[in-house]
Amino acid sequence: MGVVLPADDVLVAGLRAGDEETFACLLNGWSGSMLRLARSFVSTAASAEDVVQDTWLAVFQGIERFEGRSSLRTWVYRILVNIARKRESAEQRTMPWASLGPDHDPTVDPSRFRGPDDQYPGGWLAFPERWPTTETEVLAHEVRATVAAAIDNLPARQQVVLTLRDIDGQKAEDVCALLDISMANQRVLLHRARAAVRGRLERYFSTAGDDS
């Protein structure tokens, strides 16, 4: 789903050389998820944009110290999280990542699952219907727009975890380290985010089927 970037050694060499094409490539590939991540810590979109700008400045100033112990993206995102947390503290705003808070509500109707006395407790009563293939450009565009809207409407923590895991392809342990959350919380947030997006798509395809 994301932009395919060159290998880390190529990107690092480009950044160290001040190559504008490398910078533009990274901006195109990472800015969206970086803004989402920053926005989960700070109070306004403008403040999140400032965090991203400060992050890139810090990257340029510190790229010579990059040792490759993690991926370049993880290194950049760690810088962003540190900057975002400092700004969050200055704004006297706290988001308890380790607490699930309002994300604790079920994202899939419990009646769709088998009860505790069933032979297969917790399983689907009936598997979700297969979605139609996106054979036309118009339908494909509508599906992409539906997914994007569903992600934008997620609670901030779910949105960031889903973006980092499913869009950016970050490993679970890297996401936990970036956000300072447990593996269990990461799994729950990701599950609820995926379930919410799937529910939005189910409603979309159900409506599309009624109109056909």
Secondary structure, DSSP 4 states (H G I P E B T S, - for coil): -------HHHHHHHHHTT-HHHHHHHHHHHHHHHHHHHHTTSSSHHHHHHHHHHHHHHHHHHGGG--SSS-HHHHHHHHHHHHHHHHHHHTT----TTS-GGGGS-SS-GGGB--TTSSSTTSBSSPPPPPPP--SHHHHHHHHHHHHHHHHTS-HHHHHHHIIIIIS---HHHHHHHHT--HHHHHHHHHHHHHHHHHHHHHHHHHHHHH-
